[in-house]
Amino acid sequence: MKKAFMLVAALTMGSAMAKPYVHAADTTVSKASDAKTGGTIRLTVAGDFDTYNPFTAQGRPNIPELTDAGGLITSDPNTGEYEGYMAESFTISPDKRTYTFTLRPELKWSDGQAITADDYISTFKIIAADEETSLNSYLFDNGKAVTWKKLGDRKLSLTFPRATVQNLETISYLTPQPDHIFGKAFGNGGAAGVKAVRDLWDVGTDVSKLVVSGPFKVSKYARGERLTLVKNSFYGQWNKDSAGKALPYLDGLQYSVVKDQNAQLAQFLAGNVDLYQPSNRDQLAQIVAAKNSGKLSVDVLANAGPNASVDFLYFNFNKSSDPFKQALFRNVKFRQAMSMLVDKDAIVDQVLGGLGVAAWTSVYPLYKDWIAPDVDKYKFNPAQANKVLDSLGFKKRGADGIRVDGKGNRLSFTLTTNGENTRRQQMARLFADEAKKAGVEVKTSFVPFNQLLGVVYPETDAGKLDRKFDASITGLSGGGFINPVGVSASLACGGELNGYNQSSKCIQPWETQQFNLFNKSTAEFDTAKRKAIANQIQKLQAENLGFIYLASQNAHYAWDSRVQGEYPKKIANPLWASSYFGPRDIALTWVSK
Amino acid sequence: MLPFLVRRLLQLVPTFILATIILFAVVQAAPGDFLTQLSQNPKVTPERIDQLRRIYALDQPVVVQYWKWLTKFLAGDLGSSFAANRPVWDLVAPRLWNSLILVIISTVLTYVLAILIGVYSALRPYSIGDRIMTIFAYFGLGVPSFFFALLALFFLVKLKQNTGLEVPISGKTSGSLQDPSFWQNFGDVFLHALAPSIILALRGISSESRFIRGQMMEVLNQDYIRTARAKGLASNKITYKHAFRNASLPLVAGLGALLPALIGGAGFIEVVFSWPGLTPLLLDSLANQDLYVIVSTTALSTLLYIFGNLISDLLLAAVDPRIRYN
């Protein structure tokens, strides 16, 4: 009933009455009356944080994301519907392009200043001006810019170039930053403004100068040791639980820097860490064994479903310095043969310990209702792969068993992935073994993730036409649930996350078709029709294999039993789980002792 | 003594220069240039790369580069870390101190226990106690330290699960202390350092105790010990004043070398116990090809090594009346 009221309230124009955001009672298993206030949750993080600056932060977890409240709207995990969050109400214009928001009057930054329309406007300006910031692409649609208007201190509107189903999702990602800090530095904008913004808040900044919107703020950070976050009491002025109590319940969070995975697990097994996400079968087994023997009081949610992430293999279409390889990698027959050398069952069994799902298209296995039929077209079939390679002219085998074509070109390439990720390394080795049997030499190379990103996504236009790698395995995670067929960044030619083609021009017709279909799908508000378009996109992907999708790993969650307030079973799955805190909203999390 | 010191300090100069030339040459000879890697990184603008090229004089011959680095280093400027975008010294100083905490505790442990065990074994050779110590020593020498560390981790987790007894297993501080006093902090850090220090000391105890046992047994068979015994000197006095003092000379000589060796050797222990020492920083720096962190910290340990040797010589002079440095 309360929920229905909230939705109606959110969809009507706001009144002047104070309206804090009330976290719905059905998003936690705890009764609001049971929840205790106070306590600290202890977590681990594998590496140091780079910056406090929300515009330069990359990688996960990062401090700005941990201290950010969220956006104007948020989605309800029970219904998937968007509702006002920082906005007490919003309206959508008839052409579905303009969204008008009225902010809650109680919104405040952690320094006590009010959060106003100016904060949003200056944040939008900075994001639009700074091409390097991660949210930049959200303010553009096919090169056309999103525009915004301040309609009052607490009122603003955003107009999108097109009506798309993802606009609401986009708005939910655009979180405000303090205008009195970043807007001031940005000044009149331009390159100097962007630089001034990027120069703020490096990791050496005095933490008392940081201004955030989220439930927690930084209290202390010792590199290599620990990040301590404490409650931001201003958050509770506009965030209440279903009984009207100020949130968050917790006093703070503590992240210890624990580089070694064994040590991370040991800390959880010793009861020194509250939240843990087992990433493989061995870790899960140890936790379950400790729980079953009564030595550890923890709750375990095993196999909550496949993660909203996938690993994939791709070949570099932009290798102008090596015409042989460039032509080979662009040849669809070659990619089909390679796909038939990928044993996804073995990947799930051996690499993921059976706790995973094979992937075939850009739709993560998590969204199983959205996966098109018959997309497992080029599944593991070494005999057929051999035939295709023969037909491509790689008939003879050299003394080392590697195929050679008529001109003496060896069928050999290097497969790169990141050195920190043993899962991808094992996938690479499994593929290399199968490939070798078929006369394809796959040399594996493992480099640090940042270096890999630098090689796969070069900065300069010249660099994009001659990228310095052959093939790579990386992955993608996150993305929305409104149109889970993918994101423009990975489906557009030259898109920021398009691993196979970084040149801005589409090289093969299917690339253009795929992107056009994707654009069509984003403008289709009828879910059934949108699914039909998604199916067409997936058929193109299954046939052309720009990305050869490998597998999704299942998610498991474990937490100390003293940590309470997780999502109910129905929504405790990777779709709604937080990447930092697991199946729970940290504001509604409390500790029982 | 003074002329000796001056001479040794003068010798230090060519030694350090030679060592750093070799270090520089090795890093330069390694395939790939860190700027090439950096130029592939979309986060770094071409202007920034040009700027870095100028700052580090990478457009100039290696000799000039070395000279610039050396003069900066001697002036106390270790260069800048690319990954953290901060001076190397800011990153290294706290790490160096953290590593030293482990080194100091484990060195004290090593020497106290190794001497006790070594002397005990030498006085009762081939007794049951000696044999047990021998077996332990072989284990200590044979099993890699990081494996011991993982075993210790496992053991400490089981200890906590089964008895509730808590020995910190990772990190340097517990974080549960809000604004701790100096002594609270001292105790907290000491407790956290305990497990890694003990693991770190195991290898040293094993080798040094065997060494002392051998030395002691040799000295105990010397004529002057027999003479002392014949004169009816007290057994303790013979053991500790006459025999141990002579047996310990090579031990003292090795003490100085322990300093840099232990910092290098603390390595994987620091990683396993998440101790924020130099090794995790160096490993990260290698992964990021953070050149100046690598070169400058290695140069620092070279300095430590040289000073360690000097300290060894001075200590040797202090304990061995036959050695005079003038």
Interface residues (C-beta under 8 A of the other chain):
Chain A: R42 G47 D48 D50 Q58 E132 D202 V203 G204 A222 R223 G224 E225 R226 T228 Q254 S256 V257 V258 K259 D260 N262 A263 A266 Q267 L269 A270 G271 N272 A290 K295 L296 G419 P448 N450 Q451 L453 G454 V455 Y457 P458 E459 T460 G463 K468
Chain B: Q37 L38 Q40 N41 P42 K43 V44 T45 P46 A84 N85 R86 D90 L91 P94 R95 N98 L150 L153 F154 L156 V157 K160 Q161 N162 E166 I169 S170 G171 K172 T173 G175 V271 V272 F273 S274 P276 P280 L281 D284 A287 N288 Q289
